[in-house]
């Protein structure tokens, strides 16, 4: 893992860059992922030259970390909002489920600064069919489908476009998950999406400056009506990462770093 690791209020943090940096970026990984998934981005020279304080973390319960009693997106948004305030963060970025936690933070006013949202799902239909399928199977089979998925993470790393030299390490991070927790967390996450129908308008209505970043080969979709809402929203910028799927932060860290710097530079001096 890149950076110095420490614990704060139950969160495991991996911090890089000068402690007295002018700007701090909080990085939330996706579901089942850990802070290690941000290593490529943290090591990107473009960000290191910008002298930013980069704080990557792991959502509680994910990656084998201690599980919270409440796995709702609302709880994660409140807890992450407090973390961002404790650390004095200027920008929040999230990947996948981490991006959805950030959207909920914006929706309820837990964070009002710039956000970089990598591969979020604005509704259930946007989410990967594979994840939705596993959730349906788990209704009758319990955690077994997720146990099988975690056992197959090695070969799956190739399918999602993770660089060959990183597949073994990141697969090992995923295998740290408890399939029973994964089942519970994903069910709660999909139910959250169902409650809101679509989060595109909520993101726009929050007024939070946001960059929505999707790979041009990703399996996370965006409905036409959602695309229209985002494209007509004055505070949202859509960015398509070339030659990338769902794992934009690992596949094309330079392009993602450019977006991060754009978000940082949008903050008034």
C-alpha positions as CSV (number, residue, x, y, z in Angstrom):
1,X,0.0,0.0,0.0
2,X,1.2,3.5,-0.9
3,X,1.4,6.0,2.0
4,X,1.6,6.0,5.8
5,X,-1.2,4.0,7.5
6,X,-2.9,5.0,10.7
7,X,-6.2,4.7,12.5
8,X,-8.7,7.5,13.2
9,X,-12.0,6.9,15.0
10,X,-12.3,3.4,13.7
11,X,-11.2,4.3,10.1
12,X,-8.0,2.8,8.6
13,X,-6.3,5.7,6.7
14,X,-3.5,5.6,4.2
15,X,-2.0,9.1,4.0
16,X,0.4,10.5,1.4
17,X,1.8,13.9,0.6
18,X,2.8,16.7,2.9
19,X,0.8,17.1,6.2
20,X,0.8,20.8,5.7
21,X,-0.5,20.7,2.1
22,X,-2.9,23.4,1.2
23,X,-5.5,20.9,0.0
24,X,-6.6,17.5,1.2
25,X,-8.4,14.9,-0.9
26,X,-10.4,12.1,0.8
27,X,-10.5,8.9,-1.4
28,X,-13.3,6.4,-0.9
29,X,-12.9,3.0,-2.6
30,X,-15.8,0.9,-4.0
31,X,-17.7,-1.9,-2.4
32,X,-15.5,-4.8,-1.2
33,X,-12.4,-2.7,-2.1
34,X,-9.8,-1.3,0.2
35,X,-7.6,1.8,0.2
36,X,-5.0,-0.2,-1.7
37,X,-7.1,0.2,-4.9
38,X,-6.0,3.9,-4.9
39,X,-2.3,3.1,-5.0
40,X,-1.9,3.7,-8.7
41,X,-3.6,7.1,-8.4
42,X,-1.7,8.1,-5.3
43,X,1.5,7.3,-7.1
44,X,0.6,9.3,-10.2
45,X,3.3,11.9,-10.7
46,X,0.8,14.5,-11.7
47,X,-0.7,14.4,-8.2
48,X,2.6,14.1,-6.4
49,X,3.9,17.2,-8.1
50,X,0.7,19.1,-7.0
51,X,1.8,18.7,-3.3
52,X,-1.6,17.4,-2.2
53,X,-2.4,15.5,1.0
54,X,-4.1,12.4,-0.2
55,X,-6.1,10.3,2.3
56,X,-7.3,6.9,1.1
57,X,-9.5,4.8,3.3
58,X,-11.7,1.7,3.4
59,X,-15.5,1.9,4.1
60,X,-16.1,0.1,7.4
61,X,-16.9,-3.6,7.0
62,X,-15.4,-3.7,3.5
63,X,-12.1,-5.5,2.8
64,X,-12.4,-7.4,6.1
65,X,-12.4,-4.3,8.3
66,X,-14.7,-4.2,11.4
67,X,-18.4,-4.2,10.4
68,X,-20.7,-1.4,11.5
69,X,-24.1,-2.4,12.8
70,X,-25.8,-0.1,10.3
71,X,-24.8,-0.7,6.7
72,X,-27.2,1.8,5.1
73,X,-25.9,4.4,2.7
74,X,-27.3,7.0,5.0
75,X,-25.1,5.8,7.9
76,X,-22.0,5.7,5.7
77,X,-22.7,9.2,4.5
78,X,-23.0,10.6,8.0
79,X,-19.9,8.7,9.2
80,X,-17.8,9.8,6.1
81,X,-19.0,13.4,6.5
82,X,-17.6,13.4,10.0
83,X,-14.4,11.9,8.8
84,X,-14.0,14.6,6.1
85,X,-14.6,17.3,8.6
86,X,-12.2,15.8,11.1
87,X,-9.4,15.6,8.5
88,X,-10.2,19.0,7.0
89,X,-10.8,17.6,3.5
90,X,-11.4,20.0,0.6
91,X,-12.3,17.4,-2.0
92,X,-14.0,14.0,-1.7
93,X,-13.6,11.4,-4.4
94,X,-15.3,8.0,-4.5
95,X,-15.3,5.0,-6.7
96,X,-18.4,2.9,-7.4
97,X,-20.2,2.4,-4.0
98,X,-17.7,4.9,-2.6
99,X,-19.0,7.4,-5.2
100,X,-22.5,6.7,-4.1
101,X,-21.6,7.4,-0.5
102,X,-20.3,10.7,-1.7
103,X,-23.5,11.5,-3.6
104,X,-25.5,10.8,-0.4
105,X,-23.1,13.1,1.5
106,X,-23.9,15.8,-1.1
107,X,-27.6,15.1,-1.0
108,X,-28.0,15.6,2.7
109,X,-25.4,18.4,3.1
110,X,-22.7,16.3,4.9
111,X,-20.1,17.7,2.4
112,X,-20.4,20.7,0.1
113,X,-17.0,20.9,-1.5
114,X,-16.0,19.5,-4.9
115,X,-16.5,15.8,-5.6
116,X,-15.0,13.4,-8.1
117,X,-17.3,10.5,-8.7
118,X,-15.8,7.5,-10.4
119,X,-18.3,5.0,-11.9
120,X,-21.3,5.8,-9.7
121,X,-24.7,4.2,-10.2
122,X,-27.6,6.7,-10.2
123,X,-30.2,3.9,-10.2
124,X,-30.5,0.1,-9.9
125,X,-30.5,-0.3,-13.7
126,X,-27.2,1.5,-13.9
127,X,-25.5,-1.0,-11.6
128,X,-23.6,-4.0,-13.0
129,X,-25.9,-6.9,-14.1
130,X,-23.5,-9.3,-12.4
131,X,-23.9,-7.7,-9.0
132,X,-27.7,-7.5,-9.4
133,X,-27.8,-11.1,-10.4
134,X,-25.8,-12.2,-7.4
135,X,-28.2,-10.3,-5.1
136,X,-31.1,-12.1,-6.6
137,X,-29.4,-15.5,-6.2
138,X,-28.6,-14.6,-2.6
139,X,-32.3,-14.3,-1.8
140,X,-32.5,-18.1,-2.0
141,X,-28.9,-19.2,-1.5
142,X,-27.7,-16.8,1.2
143,X,-24.1,-15.7,1.0
144,X,-23.1,-18.7,-1.2
145,X,-23.1,-16.6,-4.5
146,X,-20.8,-14.0,-2.9
147,X,-18.5,-16.7,-1.5
148,X,-18.1,-18.1,-5.0
149,X,-17.5,-14.6,-6.4
150,X,-14.8,-13.8,-3.9
151,X,-13.1,-17.2,-4.6
152,X,-13.0,-16.3,-8.3
153,X,-11.6,-12.8,-7.9
154,X,-8.2,-13.7,-9.5
155,X,-9.5,-14.5,-13.0
156,X,-12.1,-11.7,-12.7
157,X,-9.4,-9.1,-12.3
158,X,-8.5,-9.6,-16.0
159,X,-12.1,-9.1,-17.1
160,X,-12.5,-5.8,-15.4
161,X,-9.3,-4.4,-16.9
162,X,-7.0,-4.3,-13.8
163,X,-3.3,-4.1,-15.0
164,X,-1.7,-7.5,-15.0
165,X,1.0,-6.6,-12.4
166,X,-1.7,-5.6,-9.9
167,X,-4.2,-8.4,-10.3
168,X,-2.8,-10.7,-7.6
169,X,-2.5,-8.0,-5.0
170,X,-5.9,-6.5,-5.5
171,X,-7.6,-10.0,-5.7
172,X,-6.0,-10.7,-2.3
173,X,-7.6,-7.5,-0.9
174,X,-11.0,-8.6,-2.2
175,X,-10.7,-12.0,-0.7
176,X,-10.4,-10.5,2.8
177,X,-14.2,-9.8,2.6
178,X,-16.7,-11.8,4.6
179,X,-19.4,-13.0,2.1
180,X,-22.1,-12.6,4.7
181,X,-21.3,-8.9,5.1
182,X,-21.0,-8.5,1.3
183,X,-24.5,-9.9,0.9
184,X,-25.9,-7.6,3.6
185,X,-24.2,-4.5,2.3
186,X,-25.1,-5.0,-1.4
187,X,-28.7,-5.7,-0.5
188,X,-28.9,-2.5,1.5
189,X,-27.2,-0.5,-1.3
190,X,-29.6,-1.7,-4.0
191,X,-32.5,-1.0,-1.7
192,X,-31.2,2.5,-1.3
193,X,-31.1,3.0,-5.0
194,X,-34.7,1.7,-5.3
195,X,-35.9,4.2,-2.7
196,X,-34.6,7.2,-4.7
197,X,-35.4,6.0,-8.2
198,X,-32.6,8.0,-9.7
199,X,-30.0,10.1,-7.9
200,X,-29.1,12.3,-10.8
201,X,-31.5,15.2,-9.9
202,X,-30.6,14.9,-6.2
203,X,-26.9,15.4,-7.1
204,X,-27.7,18.5,-9.2
205,X,-30.1,19.9,-6.6
206,X,-27.4,19.7,-4.0
207,X,-25.4,22.4,-5.7
208,X,-22.2,20.5,-5.0
209,X,-19.5,20.8,-7.8
210,X,-19.2,17.3,-9.1
211,X,-17.2,15.5,-11.8
212,X,-19.0,12.3,-12.9
213,X,-16.3,10.0,-14.4
214,X,-17.1,6.9,-16.4
215,X,-14.9,4.6,-18.5
216,X,-15.8,4.3,-22.1
217,X,-15.9,0.4,-21.7
218,X,-17.5,0.2,-18.3
219,X,-20.4,-2.1,-17.4
220,X,-22.0,0.6,-15.2
221,X,-24.5,2.4,-17.2
222,X,-26.2,5.8,-17.4
223,X,-29.8,6.2,-18.6
224,X,-30.6,8.8,-21.2
225,X,-32.7,10.8,-18.8
226,X,-29.9,10.8,-16.2
227,X,-27.4,11.9,-18.8
228,X,-29.7,14.8,-19.8
229,X,-30.1,15.9,-16.2
230,X,-26.3,15.8,-15.6
231,X,-25.5,17.5,-18.9
232,X,-27.9,20.3,-18.1
233,X,-26.8,20.7,-14.5
234,X,-24.5,23.8,-14.1
235,X,-22.6,22.2,-11.2
236,X,-21.9,18.8,-12.8
237,X,-19.2,17.9,-15.4
238,X,-19.2,14.5,-17.1
239,X,-15.9,13.1,-18.1
240,X,-15.3,9.9,-20.1
241,X,-12.0,8.1,-19.4
242,X,-10.6,6.6,-22.6
243,X,-9.6,2.9,-22.8
244,X,-11.0,2.1,-19.4
245,X,-13.8,0.0,-17.9
246,X,-15.2,0.2,-14.3
247,X,-11.7,0.4,-12.7
248,X,-10.7,3.8,-14.1
249,X,-8.5,4.6,-11.1
250,X,-6.3,1.5,-11.8
251,X,-6.5,1.4,-15.6
252,X,-6.0,5.1,-16.4
253,X,-4.7,6.9,-13.3
254,X,-3.3,9.8,-15.3
255,X,-6.7,10.7,-16.8
256,X,-8.3,10.4,-13.4
257,X,-5.5,12.5,-11.8
258,X,-6.3,15.3,-14.4
259,X,-9.9,15.4,-13.1
260,X,-8.8,15.5,-9.5
261,X,-6.6,18.5,-10.2
262,X,-9.5,20.2,-12.0
263,X,-11.7,19.7,-8.9
264,X,-8.9,21.0,-6.6
265,X,-8.3,24.1,-8.8
266,X,-12.1,24.9,-8.7
267,X,-11.8,25.8,-5.0
268,X,-11.6,29.6,-4.6
269,X,-8.2,30.8,-3.3
